[in-house]
Each structure stands twice: as structure tokens, then as C-alpha cells.
Amino acid sequence: MNVAVTHNEARQRFETTVDGQLCVADYQRRGDVVWMTHTGVPGAVGGRGIAAALVRAALEWAEGNGYKVEPACSYVEAYMRRHPETQKLLAR
């Protein structure tokens, strides 16, 4: 699914709305480390790759800005395990 993800810097999250449902990937930036704290996709629109699109956008933003990533969210941690090219971003 092609999802238009936007970066809401004021709320420290990446977001999209699908079928009227807000989907988010929340983060907290601490210096040069981005703590990915929560990925939320309502069940009504789940299973469409929305969470992956949100996390991919967040990781691309982090990499583009020279930040490291701390996957405090279990989904982000699993995503990074499944995509070895993202391992270079790990703060650990």
C-alpha cells in the first residue's frame, strides 16, 4: 500500500490517516539519538503495511539527519531486525 506519511515535528511523530484512522510512529529526540517509542495503527486498518511505511519514513529521516535510533518500541525493533540495512542506525 502506498501511504503518504508526514512528519509532525511539533508532536514528535510520523503520521498518516487511512480510511479516517490516524496512524502514528512516535519518537523522542535526545541529542543525536531518536528514541522510537510507539507505533500505533488501529485494527480497522491494520495489516496493510502502514506501520512499516511509518517506521521506514522515520528511519530515513533519522539517517538523513545523522541521528542514531533507539528502538524502544517492539515493532520498530522487529522492523530493524527484518531490515539489516537499518542496523547501522542503532544507538546500541
BELFEN-V748618 format. One record per backbone hydrogen bond with DSSP energy under -0.5 kcal/mol. NH is the residue of the N-H (numbers start at 0). CO is the residue of the C=O. Records with the same first field share a line. If there is no record, write none. Layout:
NH=CO ; CO
//
This chain:
2=0
4=2
5=14
7=5 ; 12
8=6
10=7
11=7 ; 8
12=7
13=24
14=5
15=22
17=20
20=17
21=19
22=15
23=39
24=13
25=37
26=11
27=34
29=27 ; 32
30=28
32=29
33=67
34=27 ; 32
35=33 ; 69
36=25 ; 34
37=25
39=23
44=41
45=42
47=44
52=48
53=49
54=50
55=51
56=52
57=53
58=54
59=55
60=56
61=57
62=58
63=59
64=60 ; 61
65=62
66=61
67=31
68=88
69=33
70=68
71=35 ; 69
72=35
76=72
77=73
78=74
79=75
80=76
81=77
82=78
83=81
85=82
86=83
88=85
89=86
90=68
//
